Amino acid sequence: MKKISFISAFCILVFAQLSTASATTFIKGYACDNCSLQQAENIARTRGAPLVNCVPTGNNDVISIDEHACYSSPQKFIIFDLATNTTYPFQMSHSNQGSSNWDLILNSNPTTLTK
């Protein structure tokens, strides 16, 4: 129960810090139990990748293996360490925007919780 209340309280704090009168930013997260920065980054890389949207290229109406371009939008992803009350925020993004989905490279960069 203590872990659930910590997550709830922390999420409220993050929400309050990142919300404005005109827009609200939601950040996805995941909880670990006594993880290091490297372990947190590995979790972020497996669970926090931005969604990829692919579109057909050329004169095609359908995405094919050879003719498509893929894009994603950067997003923050937070790992909550329940044992140490530590947060590990990461900026998740893909390199090689506009290329095929298998050419996108996932990037995870430590960041802060400010806008």
C-alpha positions as CSV (number, residue, x, y, z in Angstrom):
1,M,0.0,0.0,0.0
2,K,2.9,2.3,0.8
3,K,4.3,1.8,-2.8
4,I,0.9,2.6,-4.4
5,S,0.5,5.8,-2.3
6,F,4.1,6.9,-3.2
7,I,3.4,6.4,-6.9
8,S,0.0,8.3,-6.6
9,A,1.6,11.2,-4.7
10,F,4.5,11.4,-7.1
11,C,2.3,11.3,-10.2
12,I,0.2,14.1,-8.7
13,L,3.3,16.2,-8.1
14,V,4.6,15.6,-11.7
15,F,1.1,16.4,-13.1
16,A,0.9,19.6,-11.0
17,Q,4.4,20.7,-12.0
18,L,3.9,20.1,-15.7
19,S,0.4,21.3,-16.1
20,T,-0.5,24.8,-17.2
21,A,-3.7,26.7,-17.7
22,S,-3.7,26.1,-21.4
23,A,-2.3,22.5,-21.7
24,T,-1.5,19.4,-19.7
25,T,1.4,17.1,-20.4
26,F,1.1,13.5,-19.5
27,I,4.2,11.5,-18.9
28,K,4.3,7.7,-19.0
29,G,6.3,5.9,-16.4
30,Y,7.2,2.5,-14.9
31,A,8.2,1.5,-11.3
32,C,11.2,-0.6,-10.3
33,D,12.4,-1.8,-6.9
34,N,16.0,-0.7,-6.1
35,C,17.3,-0.2,-9.7
36,S,20.4,1.6,-10.8
37,L,20.5,4.4,-13.5
38,Q,21.7,1.8,-16.1
39,Q,18.9,-0.6,-15.1
40,A,16.4,2.3,-15.3
41,E,17.6,3.2,-18.8
42,N,17.3,-0.4,-19.9
43,I,13.7,-0.4,-18.6
44,A,13.0,2.9,-20.4
45,R,14.4,1.5,-23.6
46,T,12.2,-1.6,-23.5
47,R,9.0,0.1,-22.2
48,G,9.2,3.7,-23.2
49,A,9.8,3.9,-26.9
50,P,7.7,6.5,-28.7
51,L,5.1,5.2,-31.0
52,V,6.1,5.0,-34.7
53,N,3.9,6.2,-37.5
54,C,4.7,5.0,-41.0
55,V,3.3,6.4,-44.2
56,P,3.6,5.3,-47.8
57,T,6.1,7.1,-50.1
58,G,6.1,7.5,-53.8
59,N,2.7,7.2,-55.5
60,N,1.6,4.4,-53.3
61,D,-1.6,4.4,-51.2
62,V,-0.4,1.3,-49.2
63,I,2.8,0.9,-47.1
64,S,5.2,-1.5,-48.7
65,I,8.4,-3.0,-47.4
66,D,10.4,-0.9,-49.9
67,E,8.4,2.4,-50.0
68,H,7.5,3.9,-46.6
69,A,8.8,6.6,-44.3
70,C,8.4,6.4,-40.5
71,Y,8.3,9.1,-37.9
72,S,7.9,9.4,-34.1
73,S,7.6,12.3,-31.6
74,P,10.0,12.6,-28.7
75,Q,8.5,11.9,-25.3
76,K,9.6,11.8,-21.7
77,F,9.4,8.5,-19.8
78,I,10.1,8.2,-16.0
79,I,11.3,5.3,-14.0
80,F,10.2,5.4,-10.3
81,D,12.5,3.5,-7.9
82,L,10.2,2.5,-5.1
83,A,13.0,1.4,-2.8
84,T,15.0,4.6,-2.9
85,N,12.3,7.1,-3.9
86,T,14.4,8.1,-6.8
87,T,13.1,9.2,-10.2
88,Y,15.0,8.6,-13.5
89,P,13.5,10.8,-16.3
90,F,14.5,10.1,-19.9
91,Q,13.8,11.8,-23.2
92,M,13.0,9.0,-25.6
93,S,13.3,9.6,-29.3
94,H,14.3,8.0,-32.6
95,S,17.1,9.0,-35.0
96,N,16.7,8.6,-38.7
97,Q,13.3,10.2,-39.0
98,G,11.7,9.6,-42.4
99,S,13.5,6.3,-43.0
100,S,12.1,2.8,-42.8
101,N,11.0,1.4,-39.5
102,W,14.0,-0.9,-39.2
103,D,16.3,2.0,-39.7
104,L,15.0,4.1,-36.8
105,I,17.4,4.1,-33.9
106,L,16.0,4.4,-30.3
107,N,17.6,7.1,-28.2
108,S,17.3,7.4,-24.4
109,N,18.8,10.5,-22.9
110,P,18.6,11.4,-19.2
111,T,16.6,14.6,-18.7
112,T,14.8,16.7,-16.1
113,L,11.1,17.0,-15.2
114,T,10.8,20.6,-16.2
115,K,9.1,21.6,-19.4
